Every structure is written in structure tokens, then in C-alpha cells.
Amino acid sequence: MTRLILSLVFFGLFSLSYPARATLEIDVTQGQIAPTPIAIPDFIDAGGGEDELGRKIAAVVGDDLEHSGLFRLISKAAFIQDAPSALQEPRFSDWRVLNAQCLLVARTSNSGGKVTVEFRLFDVYNGTQMLGVSVSAKESQWRKIAHRIADAVYNRVTGEAGYFDTRVAYIDESGPRSKKRVRRLAIMDWDGHNNVYLTDGVHMVLTPRFAPNAKEIAYLAYVNKSAHVYVINVHTRKKRLMGHFKGMTFAPRFSPDGQSLLMSLAREGTTALYKLNLSSGTVSRLTDHSCIDTSPCYSPDGSKIVFTSDRSSPESCQEKIYVMDANGANVHRISLDEGKYSQPAWSPRGDLIAFTKQVGGRFYIGVMNVDGTNERLIADGHLVEAPTWAPNGRVILFTKESGGKRGNSRLYAVDLTGRNLRSIKTPRDSSDGAWSRLLSE
């Protein structure tokens, strides 16, 4: 994959010089309700004229920022100053009339199939420059350019890393809802574009999980009624069989160092957690209990594992969330409320655990502190499940299934406030999403 160059520089290409700092900031930890108004004129070419590619890049940047729920795009129809003059010398009074708090202007150049976008972000009310950035890549990667610009703007205004230059692995579903339903492993940009199928649908596949380097995906494939664990390279599509396990009950997850996989296996009359060493192929048992332990996930630093177990109430099969050391020691329950918990996922920031919960005949996506306190339910539905975190730990992707025989299954994203719920575009039904790390890291 061609490396895309991102450099933070302040240009001497414009007629005015502006301070590089400003006071405008969004505190994403305080549950921002009113999104910040931002004006994004079409990006123009180096000669100061209209540019179709620049217009498309600007549109994707706007879509990314608006999707976050932290920004509101101001309609271009309301603009007073045109794009070329705003690029040369913004008239901040014209943008203040529109209540714009941020102004993003840019010029594009294309030479030998390489596109460069030079842009500036302004704090309108203070009349100051916040950021000057140059982004370059092959013309075919123009959407990646847009995502990285959006990430830079998001980061500068919020102080948090963005999540737009990422990929999502998921299961593409088609055909009747029966044993003949076709399930293929697919990968796409976070916003549903550049969709690629990694398997052909001959065998049913489930629960993809990205490796820490985002170059490989672990997944399950059922061959002759046996669960096979594969690791596939997303660029070459070469896959490695890591083992086949008749008693597998939950998908494998990578350790933070990428050297092993966590999984749950049913053996010798009980279901326990195991670790598969990817170099040696050896499998070691981590839990030893008569009840069911499943759904393991490492903490970001690899020191802890969160999982679900019915050990506290095996008669009612009410699974709860537990945390233990990575070697299986110090097991303790952290979920405190009523209901059945499943599929815990540790935030990449290390501060929260997402989960699926079933209570009162309804399903929910929730989050809690790592000690189980401050539980909050942020999404619900007929069947919602499989939460996975954006790399900045501020957004959760999950599967939502509608009811009825003709109900469909789709991917949705929701922020930690629960107020900003958005669907993710996929060609057909989709499930089991997994978010990559930020690719620009």
C-alpha cells in the first residue's frame, strides 16, 4: 500500500500570516450536545479555479466531521464569501454572520497522478489560524486524503485522535435466513466505501478481529461442521490456518502484541478460556471452573482479560462480566446490575468496557468503568450485539437486527453519549463489525 504523507506545516503560500493557536476547543468528555458549526467551501485548484476532485474531497471531509456528531456543516448556499477569496484572505465578519465557529479552506494540485491538498483551519470568532496541513497521495487514494484531513481537524478542535482513516472488517450476509445463508468476510473504509470481499462464501465465516497492526484479520470458518481459525492478510489475501477446534464457542481475539489469540473452547465437559500462541501453535488453558467462561478480550496493555461467565448463577444462566489477570489469576466480577451480559470489549483507551446486555426481553449496548461502576446503556433494539470500539475510544460500532422473518442486520455507530446514532452503509446485510486502528499511526 502506498504510504500517504501527512505533514503539519504552516504555509507561506497565502497573502496573510495568522497566529497558529486559537482558543476554540470541544471537550468530548463532557457529552457535547450542540455541534460546532463549521464552514467548508469547495477546495479549489492551484490556479484558483474550480476543481472536481477538490469538491469531492471537501464533501467527504464534511461527511466525516458531521457523522461524529461534534460538528454541523453550514450550507454552502448561505456562504457570502466565495472559495477562492476565502482561501486568499478570509473575511471573518462574513463567516461570523453565519455563526460559523470554524472555517476550513484548501487548495489542491495534481502532478503525475499525485494529489496534494494544502489546507488551513481557522477559528472564525478569534480570526486566528488553528492548523496548516499538507496531505499527499496517489489520486486513487483521494478518499484517504479526505479522511486524514478530517482526522487532523477533529484532533485539533477536540484534542482527541480521530477515527476516520480506518477500516472496518465485517460479515457480509446474503440469501435466505436459513442454513443456506451466505456469509463472507469483507473489509471497507469506515464510511462504507472501497468495499472488498476477502472470502468467497463457500464456507460460513464469523467474527473477524483485527490484528494490532491492522494488516491481518483473525476469523472463524466452519468447514465440515468444525470451527477453523484463520488469519488472513488484508492486502495479499493469503490466509493461514491456525487450528480447528470442535468445541470453539467464541471468536478468537488478538493479544495487544499480536503474538497470541484468546478464545473459549468446550473441552472435557466445560467451557474455559484458552490462549493460542501463534508462533508455536500451542494452546494453554487460562480458566478452570465448572461453569461457562467465554467472550474474552484483553485490556490495551495486555495485563488484564475481561470475559463473561455464569459462575455466579449457573442455574439461571445469567452471565456476568468478570476481569482477571492475563495469566488467569485474581478473577473477580465487575457487573453489578441485573440482566444477562455478553461480548465485553475493552476500550483502546483502557478506561471503559463495552458490552451487550439482555434484560426485560430487550437487548442493549452499554458501557461501564473497568471496575463495573457507572454503567450506562447507550443503544437498544430488537437485537443489538457485538460492540467494537473506534480506535479513539469515543465511538462504538455494533450490529442491529430488525425483527420478523424479513428483518435485516446492519452495522451502526453510536458515541458515548448515546445521542449520536448513525447507520454504516454496506452493500447487503452486515454483522460482526471490527474496527481497525488509525491507519495514519
C-alpha positions in Angstrom: 0.0 0.0 0.0 1.4 3.4 -0.9 2.3 5.4 2.1 0.4 8.7 2.4 2.4 11.6 3.6 0.9 13.9 6.3 3.0 16.8 7.5 1.9 19.6 9.8 3.4 22.8 8.4 2.4 26.4 8.3 2.5 27.7 4.7 3.9 30.8 3.3 1.7 30.4 0.3 -1.1 32.8 1.2 -1.1 36.6 1.3 -1.7 36.8 5.1 0.1 35.3 8.1 -2.0 34.2 11.1 -1.2 33.0 14.6 -1.0 29.3 14.8 -3.0 28.9 18.1 -6.6 29.6 19.0 -8.9 29.2 21.9 -11.7 27.2 20.2 -11.9 23.7 21.6 -14.5 20.9 22.1 -14.4 18.9 25.3 -15.6 15.5 24.1 -15.6 14.2 27.7 -18.5 16.4 28.7 -21.2 15.0 26.4 -21.2 17.8 23.8 -24.8 18.4 22.8 -24.7 21.3 20.4 -22.4 20.5 17.4 -19.8 23.1 16.4 -20.8 24.9 13.2 -18.1 24.6 10.5 -17.9 26.1 7.0 -16.1 24.0 4.3 -16.0 25.7 0.9 -15.1 23.5 -2.1 -11.4 23.0 -2.3 -10.0 24.8 -5.4 -7.1 24.1 -7.7 -3.7 25.7 -7.5 -4.8 28.2 -10.2 -7.7 29.4 -8.1 -10.4 27.7 -10.2 -13.0 25.1 -9.5 -11.7 21.5 -9.0 -14.0 18.5 -9.2 -11.6 16.3 -7.2 -11.3 19.1 -4.6 -15.0 19.3 -4.4 -15.3 15.6 -3.7 -12.6 15.6 -1.1 -14.2 18.6 0.7 -17.5 16.7 0.7 -16.0 13.6 2.3 -14.3 15.7 5.0 -17.6 17.3 5.8 -19.4 14.0 5.9 -16.8 12.6 8.3 -17.0 15.5 10.7 -20.7 15.7 10.7 -21.0 12.0 11.3 -19.1 12.4 14.5 -21.9 14.5 15.9 -19.5 17.1 17.1 -19.7 19.3 14.0 -22.5 20.8 12.0 -21.9 21.8 8.3 -23.1 25.2 7.3 -24.9 25.1 3.9 -22.9 26.3 1.0 -25.9 28.2 -0.2 -25.6 30.5 2.7 -21.9 31.4 2.0 -21.2 35.1 1.5 -17.5 34.9 0.6 -16.6 32.6 -2.3 -14.0 29.9 -2.0 -11.1 31.5 -4.0 -11.1 34.7 -1.9 -11.6 32.9 1.3 -8.5 30.9 0.5 -6.5 34.0 -0.1 -7.9 36.2 2.8 -10.8 35.1 4.9 -13.3 37.8 5.7 -14.1 36.6 9.2 -17.0 39.0 9.5 -18.8 37.3 6.6 -18.4 33.9 8.4 -19.5 35.2 11.8 -22.8 36.3 10.3 -23.4 32.6 9.5 -22.5 31.7 13.1 -19.6 29.6 11.8 -17.1 28.8 14.5 -14.6 27.0 12.2 -13.6 27.7 8.6 -11.7 25.1 6.5 -10.2 26.3 3.2 -7.9 24.4 0.9 -6.2 24.2 -2.5 -5.4 21.1 -4.5 -2.7 20.3 -7.0 -2.3 17.2 -9.2 1.0 16.2 -10.8 1.9 12.9 -12.3 -1.1 11.2 -10.6 -0.1 12.5 -7.2 -2.6 14.8 -5.4 -1.6 17.3 -2.8 -4.0 19.2 -0.6 -2.9 22.2 1.4 -5.4 23.4 3.9 -5.9 25.8 6.7 -8.3 25.7 9.6 -9.4 29.0 11.2 -11.2 30.0 14.4 -13.7 32.4 13.0 -14.5 34.3 16.2 -10.9 35.0 17.1 -9.8 35.4 13.5 -6.9 33.1 14.0 -5.4 30.1 12.3 -5.6 26.8 14.2 -3.8 24.5 11.8 -2.0 24.3 8.4 -1.6 20.9 6.9 -0.3 19.4 3.6 -1.5 15.9 2.6 -0.3 14.0 -0.4 -1.1 10.6 -2.0 -1.9 8.9 -5.3 -5.1 10.2 -7.0 -6.7 6.8 -6.4 -6.4 7.4 -2.7 -8.3 10.6 -2.6 -10.8 9.4 -0.1 -7.9 8.5 2.3 -6.7 12.1 1.9 -10.1 13.3 2.9 -10.3 11.0 5.9 -6.9 12.2 7.1 -7.8 15.9 6.7 -11.0 15.2 8.8 -8.8 13.4 11.4 -6.5 16.4 11.6 -9.4 18.8 12.1 -11.1 16.6 14.6 -7.8 16.3 16.6 -7.1 20.0 16.6 -10.5 21.0 17.7 -11.2 18.2 20.2 -7.8 17.3 21.4 -8.6 13.7 20.7 -7.4 11.4 18.0 -9.8 11.0 15.1 -11.1 7.7 13.7 -11.8 8.4 10.0 -8.7 7.0 8.4 -9.7 3.5 9.5 -11.1 0.3 8.0 -13.9 -2.0 9.2 -14.0 -5.7 8.8 -17.4 -7.3 8.9 -19.5 -10.3 7.8 -21.5 -9.7 4.6 -24.7 -11.6 4.6 -27.0 -12.6 1.7 -29.6 -15.1 0.8 -32.5 -16.6 2.9 -32.3 -16.6 6.6 -31.6 -20.3 6.9 -28.7 -22.7 6.9 -28.1 -21.6 3.3 -27.4 -18.0 4.2 -24.1 -16.9 2.6 -21.7 -15.2 4.9 -18.5 -13.7 3.5 -15.6 -11.8 5.2 -15.4 -8.2 3.8 -13.4 -5.1 4.6 -14.2 -1.5 3.8 -13.4 2.1 4.8 -15.1 3.1 8.0 -17.8 5.0 6.0 -18.7 2.0 3.8 -16.7 2.9 0.7 -14.0 0.8 -1.0 -15.7 -2.5 -0.1 -13.6 -5.6 -0.8 -14.5 -9.3 -0.2 -11.8 -11.4 1.4 -13.6 -14.8 1.2 -15.8 -16.4 -1.4 -18.8 -17.5 0.7 -18.2 -21.3 0.2 -17.8 -21.7 3.9 -19.6 -19.8 6.6 -17.4 -17.3 8.3 -17.9 -15.3 11.5 -16.5 -12.8 13.9 -13.5 -11.1 12.3 -10.9 -9.5 14.6 -8.1 -7.1 13.5 -4.5 -7.7 14.5 -2.9 -4.7 16.2 -1.0 -3.9 13.0 -4.3 -3.7 11.1 -2.7 -5.8 8.3 -4.2 -9.2 9.4 -7.6 -10.4 10.5 -8.5 -13.5 12.6 -11.8 -15.1 11.9 -13.8 -18.4 12.1 -14.7 -20.5 9.2 -16.9 -23.6 9.6 -15.6 -26.5 7.4 -17.2 -29.9 7.8 -19.0 -28.6 10.9 -15.7 -27.8 12.6 -14.6 -24.3 13.6 -11.4 -23.4 11.8 -9.4 -20.4 13.0 -7.7 -18.5 10.1 -5.5 -15.4 10.0 -5.7 -13.6 6.6 -3.6 -10.8 5.3 -5.9 -8.0 4.1 -3.6 -6.9 1.3 -2.3 -10.2 -0.2 -5.4 -12.2 0.9 -3.1 -15.1 1.9 -4.5 -17.0 4.8 -3.0 -19.2 7.5 -4.9 -22.0 9.3 -4.1 -21.6 13.0 -6.1 -24.7 14.1 -9.5 -26.3 14.0 -11.5 -26.8 17.2 -14.7 -28.8 17.5 -15.6 -27.1 20.8 -15.0 -23.5 19.9 -17.7 -21.3 21.4 -16.5 -17.8 20.7 -14.3 -16.0 18.2 -10.6 -15.5 18.8 -9.1 -12.1 19.7 -5.5 -10.9 19.3 -3.4 -10.0 22.2 -2.1 -6.4 22.1 1.3 -7.6 21.0 -0.2 -9.7 18.2 1.6 -12.8 19.3 -1.4 -14.9 20.5 -5.1 -15.3 20.3 -7.6 -15.6 23.1 -10.6 -18.0 22.7 -13.1 -20.0 24.5 -13.2 -23.8 24.0 -15.6 -26.5 25.2 -13.5 -29.4 26.4 -13.9 -32.1 29.0 -17.4 -31.1 29.8 -16.8 -27.4 30.5 -16.1 -24.2 28.6 -13.0 -22.3 29.5 -10.7 -19.6 28.2 -7.5 -20.6 26.3 -4.6 -18.8 24.7 -3.2 -19.9 21.3 0.4 -19.0 20.7 0.7 -18.0 17.0 4.4 -18.9 16.7 4.4 -22.3 18.3 0.7 -23.3 17.8 0.5 -24.3 21.5 -2.8 -23.9 23.4 -2.8 -23.1 27.1 -5.8 -23.0 29.4 -6.4 -19.8 31.4 -9.5 -20.6 33.5 -10.6 -23.7 35.4 -14.2 -23.6 36.5 -17.1 -25.9 36.2 -19.3 -23.1 34.6 -19.1 -21.5 31.2 -16.4 -18.9 30.6 -16.5 -17.1 27.2 -16.1 -13.9 25.3 -12.5 -13.0 26.4 -10.9 -9.7 25.5 -7.5 -8.2 26.6 -7.0 -4.8 28.1 -5.0 -2.4 25.9 -1.8 -3.1 27.9 -2.3 -6.8 27.9 -2.2 -7.1 31.7 -5.9 -8.0 32.2 -8.7 -10.0 30.5 -12.4 -9.3 30.6 -14.8 -12.1 29.9 -18.3 -13.4 30.7 -19.2 -16.3 32.9 -22.3 -17.8 34.5 -20.4 -18.9 37.6 -22.3 -16.6 39.9 -25.7 -18.1 38.8 -25.3 -21.3 36.8 -28.9 -22.3 37.4 -30.4 -19.3 35.6 -27.6 -18.9 33.0 -27.3 -15.3 33.9 -23.9 -14.4 32.5 -22.0 -11.6 34.2 -18.8 -9.8 33.4 -15.5 -10.7 35.1 -12.0 -9.4 35.0 -8.8 -11.3 35.7 -5.0 -11.0 35.3 -3.7 -12.2 31.9 -2.4 -15.4 33.5 -5.8 -16.3 34.9 -5.3 -15.1 38.4 -7.4 -12.7 40.5 -10.8 -13.4 38.9 -13.4 -11.0 40.1 -16.9 -9.9 39.0 -17.4 -6.3 37.9 -21.0 -6.2 36.5 -23.3 -5.3 39.4 -26.8 -4.9 37.9 -29.5 -7.4 36.9 -29.6 -8.9 33.4 -27.5 -11.1 31.2 -24.2 -9.7 29.9 -22.1 -10.8 26.9 -19.4 -9.8 24.5 -17.4 -7.4 26.6 -14.9 -5.3 24.7 -12.2 -3.2 26.4 -11.8 0.4 25.2 -8.5 1.1 23.4 -8.1 4.0 25.9 -8.3 1.5 28.8 -11.0 3.5 30.7 -14.2 1.7 29.7 -15.7 -1.7 28.9 -18.5 -2.0 26.3 -20.9 -4.9 26.4 -24.2 -6.4 25.2 -26.9 -6.7 27.8 -30.3 -8.5 27.8 -32.8 -7.5 30.4 -36.6 -7.4 30.4 -36.8 -9.1 27.0 -34.7 -6.3 25.2 -31.1 -6.0 24.1 -28.8 -3.1 24.9 -25.3 -1.8 24.1 -23.8 -0.4 27.2 -20.5 0.8 28.8 -19.1 0.7 32.3 -16.0 1.7 34.1 -13.4 -1.1 34.3 -14.4 -1.6 38.0 -18.0 -2.0 37.0 -19.2 1.3 38.2 -21.1 3.9 36.2 -22.9 1.5 33.9 -24.8 3.3 31.1 -26.9 1.9 28.3 -26.4 3.9 25.1 -28.3 1.9 22.4 -31.1 -0.7 22.3 -33.2 -2.6 19.8 -34.8 -5.9 18.9 -31.4 -7.5 18.8 -28.2 -5.4 19.2 -24.9 -7.1 19.8 -21.2 -7.3 19.1 -19.8 -3.9 20.2 -16.4 -2.9 18.9 -14.5 0.3 19.6 -13.3 3.0 17.3 -9.5 3.5 17.9 -10.0 6.7 19.8 -12.3 5.1 22.3 -15.2 7.6 21.7 -17.4 5.6 19.3 -18.8 2.1 19.3 -19.7 0.0 16.3 -22.4 -2.7 16.7 -24.8 -4.9 14.9 -28.5 -4.2 15.0 -31.1 -6.7 13.7 -34.7 -5.9 13.0 -37.5 -8.3 13.9 -39.6 -10.5 11.7 -38.8 -13.2 9.1 -37.7 -10.5 6.6 -35.8 -8.5 9.2 -32.3 -7.3 8.2 -29.0 -6.9 10.0 -27.0 -3.7 9.8 -24.0 -2.0 11.3 -24.5 1.1 13.4 -22.2 3.5 15.2 -23.0 5.4 18.4 -21.0 7.8 20.5 -20.6 7.5 24.3 -23.4 9.9 24.9 -25.8 7.6 23.1 -27.3 10.7 21.3 -25.4 10.3 18.0 -26.6 7.0 16.4 -25.7 6.5 12.7 -26.1 3.6 10.3 -23.0 2.5 8.4 -23.5 1.8 4.7 -22.9 -1.7 3.4 -24.0 -3.4 0.1 -26.1 -6.0 1.8 -26.9 -7.2 5.3 -23.9 -6.9 7.6 -22.9 -8.1 11.1 -19.9 -8.7 13.4 -18.0 -5.5 12.7 -14.4 -4.9 13.8 -12.7 -1.6 13.7 -9.0 -1.2 12.8 -6.6 1.1 14.5 -6.0 4.5 13.0 -4.0 3.8 9.8 -2.0 7.0 9.9 -0.3 6.0 13.1 
